[in-house]
């Protein structure tokens, strides 16, 4: 009886690990892919429109002395991957970089 419970526990643990790994990787890919779309000169409206299509990410914008900074991350991978997007006063992307 005890060995059967151990086997069930191991199987459940493996399934949970596989599902968690899948979501972790999908969130990472989404951040990396979208961050690559934000080249210099892209409008802030285009950035937010693309970010709104994300299934696994979250983002927030902060005003800065030179414009705005948008930080994109995901709770699914514990915010280990971030896309930092700097937008100038004219509403155009100045720089987008990936941090991990």
Secondary structure as the mmCIF struct_conf table of DSSP 4:
data_model
#
loop_
_struct_conf.conf_type_id
_struct_conf.id
_struct_conf.beg_label_comp_id
_struct_conf.beg_label_asym_id
_struct_conf.beg_label_seq_id
_struct_conf.end_label_comp_id
_struct_conf.end_label_asym_id
_struct_conf.end_label_seq_id
HELX_RH_AL_P HELX_RH_AL_P1 UNK A 2 UNK A 37
TURN_TY1_P TURN_TY1_P1 UNK A 40 UNK A 41
STRN STRN1 UNK A 43 UNK A 43
HELX_RH_AL_P HELX_RH_AL_P2 UNK A 44 UNK A 51
TURN_TY1_P TURN_TY1_P2 UNK A 52 UNK A 53
BEND BEND1 UNK A 55 UNK A 56
STRN STRN2 UNK A 58 UNK A 64
TURN_TY1_P TURN_TY1_P3 UNK A 65 UNK A 66
STRN STRN3 UNK A 67 UNK A 73
HELX_RH_3T_P HELX_RH_3T_P1 UNK A 75 UNK A 77
TURN_TY1_P TURN_TY1_P4 UNK A 78 UNK A 79
BEND BEND2 UNK A 81 UNK A 81
STRN STRN4 UNK A 82 UNK A 88
TURN_TY1_P TURN_TY1_P5 UNK A 89 UNK A 90
BEND BEND3 UNK A 91 UNK A 91
STRN STRN5 UNK A 92 UNK A 92
STRN STRN6 UNK A 93 UNK A 99
#
